[in-house]
Structure formats: structure tokens, C-alpha cells
Amino acid sequence: MKTDVEQSLRTLRWRDPPPEFLKHSLEVVLAESNRKHRVSEWLAFIPRPLRLPLAACWLLAIYFRLTTPEAIPQATLQNYAKLPPVTPAQLIAHLAETERLAHELLEQRRGPIPQL
């Protein structure tokens, strides 16, 4: 027979939290309230007519930063860094191979000349 979990929790006796826990909780809450107070003090230095345009500029800057892709993704840069350096001889060999394949494809594309 299953017992109701909520009912069984209500019947338990709960101990009071230790004083260290309560002290730590109070310190965290006070630190958070001080941080919020600092932000309001910092905003007080900005002249009132400039607050709204400045906030709009910050929002636009955040939007463009988040939506603009990187020129080259970081993973690609890391993969390039792992590759050995390319020598001029390798570049010339690659160029010659590319030209050879291009000429072969051009000949295949031309094929036999159809009769008129």
C-alpha cells in the first residue's frame, strides 16, 4: 500500500538550520544589496538626458556582437595551427595537378564534335 508522500513529509520533524547557515545566507543577501546599490550610484554619474541614448547604443552593440559571425571560426583557426607549414614545392605540385585535372575535364567536356 502506497503512502502519500506529502502526508509523510508533513509528519516529519524538521530541525532548525544551523546558525552558520543563517549567517552565511544573511551575508550573501547583504552583498547582493550592496552590489545593486553600487550600480545605481554608477548610473547617477551619467547625465539623465544621455541615459536613454546610451542604453540604446549599448543594446545595439550587444546585438551586433551576438549576431555577427566571426570572420574565421576559432575551431578552424585551431585546426589550421595544427597543420604543418606548406612549402613552395607543395604549392607548385598542387598547381600542376590542378591544371592537369582542368585540362582533362575540358577535353571530356568538349568530347567528339557532332556532325552537322
DAMOKA-V581901 format. One record per residue. SS is DSSP state (H for helix, E for strand, C for the rest). PHI is phi in whole degrees, -180 to 180 (none if undefined). D_FIRST is the distance of its C-alpha to the first C-alpha in whole Angstrom. Layout:
ss=SS phi=PHI d_first=D_FIRST
ss=SS phi=PHI d_first=D_FIRST
This chain:
ss=C phi=none d_first=0
ss=C phi=-83 d_first=4
ss=C phi=-99 d_first=7
ss=C phi=-73 d_first=10
ss=H phi=-64 d_first=12
ss=H phi=-63 d_first=15
ss=H phi=-67 d_first=14
ss=H phi=-67 d_first=14
ss=H phi=-69 d_first=17
ss=H phi=-70 d_first=19
ss=H phi=-80 d_first=18
ss=C phi=-73 d_first=19
ss=C phi=-96 d_first=23
ss=C phi=-102 d_first=25
ss=C phi=-82 d_first=29
ss=C phi=-70 d_first=32
ss=C phi=-67 d_first=33
ss=C phi=-66 d_first=36
ss=H phi=-61 d_first=40
ss=H phi=-63 d_first=41
ss=H phi=-65 d_first=38
ss=H phi=-64 d_first=39
ss=H phi=-65 d_first=43
ss=H phi=-63 d_first=42
ss=H phi=-61 d_first=41
ss=H phi=-64 d_first=44
ss=H phi=-63 d_first=46
ss=H phi=-64 d_first=45
ss=H phi=-64 d_first=45
ss=H phi=-65 d_first=48
ss=H phi=-64 d_first=49
ss=H phi=-65 d_first=48
ss=H phi=-67 d_first=50
ss=H phi=-66 d_first=53
ss=H phi=-64 d_first=53
ss=H phi=-65 d_first=52
ss=H phi=-65 d_first=55
ss=H phi=-63 d_first=57
ss=H phi=-64 d_first=57
ss=H phi=-66 d_first=58
ss=H phi=-66 d_first=61
ss=H phi=-66 d_first=62
ss=H phi=-68 d_first=62
ss=H phi=-66 d_first=64
ss=C phi=-74 d_first=67
ss=C phi=-82 d_first=67
ss=C phi=-59 d_first=69
ss=H phi=-55 d_first=67
ss=H phi=-67 d_first=69
ss=H phi=-92 d_first=68
ss=H phi=-63 d_first=65
ss=H phi=-67 d_first=64
ss=H phi=-62 d_first=66
ss=H phi=-66 d_first=65
ss=H phi=-64 d_first=61
ss=H phi=-64 d_first=62
ss=H phi=-64 d_first=64
ss=H phi=-64 d_first=61
ss=H phi=-64 d_first=59
ss=H phi=-63 d_first=61
ss=H phi=-63 d_first=61
ss=H phi=-65 d_first=58
ss=H phi=-60 d_first=57
ss=H phi=-67 d_first=60
ss=H phi=-65 d_first=59
ss=H phi=-79 d_first=56
ss=H phi=-100 d_first=57
ss=C phi=-88 d_first=60
ss=C phi=-71 d_first=59
ss=C phi=-71 d_first=61
ss=C phi=-60 d_first=64
ss=C phi=-130 d_first=63
ss=C phi=-59 d_first=59
ss=H phi=-61 d_first=59
ss=H phi=-63 d_first=57
ss=H phi=-66 d_first=61
ss=H phi=-62 d_first=63
ss=H phi=-67 d_first=61
ss=H phi=-67 d_first=61
ss=H phi=-63 d_first=65
ss=H phi=-66 d_first=65
ss=H phi=-80 d_first=64
ss=C phi=-73 d_first=67
ss=C phi=-71 d_first=70
ss=C phi=-66 d_first=73
ss=C phi=-89 d_first=75
ss=C phi=-93 d_first=78
ss=H phi=-60 d_first=81
ss=H phi=-64 d_first=82
ss=H phi=-66 d_first=78
ss=H phi=-63 d_first=79
ss=H phi=-65 d_first=82
ss=H phi=-63 d_first=81
ss=H phi=-65 d_first=78
ss=H phi=-64 d_first=80
ss=H phi=-64 d_first=82
ss=H phi=-64 d_first=79
ss=H phi=-65 d_first=78
ss=H phi=-64 d_first=82
ss=H phi=-62 d_first=82
ss=H phi=-65 d_first=79
ss=H phi=-65 d_first=80
ss=H phi=-66 d_first=84
ss=H phi=-63 d_first=82
ss=H phi=-66 d_first=80
ss=H phi=-66 d_first=83
ss=H phi=-64 d_first=85
ss=H phi=-65 d_first=82
ss=H phi=-68 d_first=81
ss=H phi=-66 d_first=85
ss=C phi=60 d_first=85
ss=C phi=-72 d_first=88
ss=C phi=-78 d_first=90
ss=C phi=-69 d_first=90
ss=C phi=-80 d_first=93
ss=C phi=-90 d_first=94
